[in-house]
Amino acid sequence: PISGARVIIRMLIDVSEADWPLSRKFGCSPREALRLMGIGRALGLDVAGISFHPGSQMREPAMWRSALDAAQGLWDEAQAEGFGLRILNIGGGFPAFYGQPLPTTETYAAEVMSMVRHRFGNEVMVMADDEALKANRLALLNNLRNLFLQVADISLLQ
């Protein structure tokens, strides 16, 4: 390993309210995550954060609560053991329109981030630390969404 290399540990989320709970696809238990963090620290790696996938199609922001609570449990244990975690990767979860009303993207994201900030504080980095990279990703996602909506209205599919 390269001393100082930044690593993020992916944890399994046993609780998910997603329509498609994919949270057990990759990752490890919180106990194993703490063990791996210890190994990383012993090897001189920068144990920077945790990652999880709550599952796909989290239709309402409130559906994130149990997954964020589980992540907070690991985060708090890691902080108590002296790990200076600062990155939270919450990949996946955001819903697609399948005929049921959804909150606007802005409202949905604001509610999820409010829950993140409540549990992890304002200093945690979510997504990317480079503002240009973050803006580029968001612009790309928005362009893809708009392109798709020009081609098909999946709410009409049966």
N, C-alpha and C positions, 0 to 999 in steps of 0.2 A: 504493500500500500504506500501511497504517497503521503508523507507526513503533512498534516494540515488540510488534506483534501476534505471538502464538505460532503457530509453524508446525511441523508434523510431516511428514517426508518419507517417503513410502511406497516401499519397495524391493521389487523382484522377488526371489523366492527360486527359484533354479534347481534346488535339490535339495529334494525333498519325498517323504516316504514315505507320504503320505496316500492313502487309497483314491480320493479325488477331488482331484487336485492342481490347485487353482485359483490357485496362487501367481503365475502369470504373467498373471492377468486385468488387474490394474492395478499401476502402480508403475514404477520405473525401476531401472536397473542401479546397483550400488554406485558406480561411477565417476560416473554422471550424478547420483546422490544427493549426492555430495560437491560437484559443480559447482553444483547447486541450493542447497546449504547456503551456499556462498560467495556466490552471488547474494543469498540471503536476508540474510546478514550485511551485505553492502554496502548493501542497502536499509534497514537498521536493524531488521530483523525479529528476533524471538526464535526462533532455530532450536533447538527444545526437545527433539526426539527423532526416532525413526524408528518406522515402522509396517510390518508385513508380515502376510500371510495365508498360513499354512503349507499350506492346502488343507483339505478337509473329511474327516472321519472318520479322525482320527489315533487309532487304536484303543488304542494303548499309549503311555504317557508317553515311553518311549524313542524313539518315532518323531519326537519334537521335536528331537532332538540336532542333526541336520544343518541344520535351519532356524535353530535358535538359534546354531549355530556361524557360519552365514553372516551373521546379523544382528550377531553379536559382531565379525566382521571389519570390517564397515562402522562399527560403534560405535567400535572401537579406532582406526581411521583418522581418524574425525571428531574424537575426543578429542585425538589427536596433532596435528591441525591447529587446535586451540584452540577447538573447539565444546564448550560446556558442556552436553552432552546429559544429560537427566534423565528422559525419558519413553520407555517402550517399549510400543508398542501391538501386542499379539500376537493380533489378531482371528482368530476362527475356530478350527478344529482339533478342538475337543472332540467326542467321538463320541456317537452315538445308538445305542441298543440295536437290533441287527438279528439277534438270535438267538445271537450269539457273546458269551461272558462278557466283562464289562468290569470294570475296577477301580471302586470306589465313586467318586463325584464328589469327595469329600474327599481320598481317597488319590491320585487322578489329579491334582487341582489341586496338592496338596502336592508331588508328584514334579516336576511341570512347574515350579513356583515354585522348587524347590530347584535345578533346572538354570539357571533365570533368575538367581537370586542368585549362583550359582557363577560365571557369566559376566559379570554386570553389577553385582554388588555389592548391598548392602542399601539403598542410597540411591535406586536407580532406582524410578520410579513406574510401576506396571503397572495399566492400566485407567483409573482416574479419581483425581484428586487430592483431590476433595471426599468425605470419609468418608460423609456422608449420601447423596450421589449413588451412591456405590459400594454402600452397603448397600441402597439402593432398587433398583438394577439386579439385584443378587444375589437379592433377595426376589422380584422380578418373574420372573426366570428360574426360580426354584424353584417359584413358583406355576404357571407355564406348564407346567413339566415334570410336576408333580403332576396338573394338570388333564388333560393329555394321557394320562397313565397311567390315569386313571379312565375314559377314553373308549375307548382301544384298546391292545391289546398287539401292537405291530408285529412281535414275534418270531414271531407266528402267520401272518404274511403270507407267501405263496409266490410 
